[in-house]
Amino acid sequence: MKETIKDLLAGLKLWRVWSRLANREIQLSVKRTVLGPLWLIIHRIFFAIAFSYLGAILWGTKAGLNIDILIGFMVFSTMIGYLQSANTALISTVNFTDSGLPVSVRFLKPWAKEFQLSVLSGGVLLITSIATGTFGLTTILLLIALTILMSLWGLGLMFAISPAALRFRDVAQIVTFASTILMFFSPIFWKIEDIKNKELAQNLLTFNPVADFIFVFRDLINLGTLNTDFLVRGSIQTLVILLLGYISFAIARRRIPYWT
């Protein structure tokens, strides 16, 4: 227990190291482009536009960018980004094995990369709030708080899944499959009122870890209000995942160098 906490604290103290490494990785991924990291967000916006037209075809809604779909896809992409990074975190940082750095840095660096992308997505949502008329100091502060909550969800996921994904490569296949399924089962381009089998849809949303966050962000951007029911559920979910992440890290920390 003491060694685990010591490793985590030592890793956090090196925040300048892993945050700069994360930023460098982002910059390299868009090297020689004019817009740089903005391309990573533009991709999400174009997907949101595509989903908007898909929603228009399926439900007969107005063609064009749908605000609900934009918000839903931004939140979904951010959360799935954390999930997919957790899937490859320890594999992508294999060169850290003999670096003498705390083991936790191998988790924090991929997390920092996704956090920086989540900040860019938050910027898009803030601009969206101008279009919906909910822009203001309260919206800005709540948006920051929700982005931090979502990032803590991703941090817990990083520590919970990464050791298993390193030890058992089958986990990578399961996570990839789960990510695709979640996209269709999340209320991104559909609403529960548009579904004929509402009971089944409601059951799917109950066990969907992404849905609570999508609903919270939508209410904030569209209405300027905070849905406390979904917020509480998302917060409880985050605390549970953080606890599982800590337990997973405590169990696997000493074994990670050998599994690598």
Secondary structure, 3 states (H helix, E strand, C coil): CHHHHHHHHHHHHCHHHHHHHHHHHHHHHCCCCCCCCHHHHHHHHHHHHHHHHHHHHHHCCCCCCCHHHHHHHHHHHHHHHHHHHHHHHHHHCHHHCCCCCCCCHHHHHHHHHHHHHHHHHHHHHHHHHHHHCCCCHHHHHHHHHHHHHHHHHHHHHHHHHHHHHHHCCHHHHHHHHHHHHHHHHCCCCCCHHHCCCHHHHHHHHHCCCCHHHHHHHHHHHHHCCCCHHHHHHHHHHHHHHHHHHHHHHHHHCCCHHHHC
